Amino acid sequence: MGENFPSLDALKQRVDQELARLTPEQVQTRTTYGSIFEALLQTAFHRAA
């Protein structure tokens, strides 16, 4: 199941941790950071609705 974050900053830190595990090439081939963050936010808002 997904994680709940107490703040947007906590979510950003978690995203940064996950991205740090990937090589730059892996991140680049998947999508841009902004797109990843947008997808995470959209998922969170759809679950809350």
C-alpha positions in Angstrom: 0.0 0.0 0.0 1.1 3.6 -0.5 2.7 5.9 2.0 1.1 9.0 3.5 3.3 12.0 4.0 2.8 14.7 6.7 3.8 17.5 4.3 4.8 18.2 0.7 8.4 18.6 1.8 8.3 15.1 3.2 7.0 13.8 -0.1 9.7 15.7 -2.0 12.4 14.2 0.3 11.0 10.7 -0.4 10.9 11.3 -4.2 14.5 12.5 -4.0 15.5 9.4 -2.1 14.0 7.1 -4.7 15.5 9.1 -7.6 18.9 8.9 -5.9 18.7 5.1 -6.2 18.5 5.4 -10.0 21.3 6.3 -12.3 20.9 9.5 -14.4 20.4 7.4 -17.5 17.6 5.4 -15.8 15.8 8.6 -14.7 16.3 10.2 -18.2 14.9 7.2 -20.0 11.8 7.0 -17.9 10.7 10.7 -17.7 11.6 14.1 -16.3 11.6 14.8 -12.6 8.7 17.2 -13.1 6.6 14.5 -14.8 7.4 12.0 -12.1 6.4 14.5 -9.4 3.2 15.4 -11.3 2.2 11.8 -11.7 2.7 11.2 -7.9 0.5 14.2 -7.1 -2.2 13.1 -9.5 -2.2 9.6 -8.0 -2.4 11.0 -4.5 -5.3 13.4 -5.4 -7.2 10.6 -7.3 -7.0 8.3 -4.2 -8.2 11.1 -1.9 -11.3 11.8 -4.1 
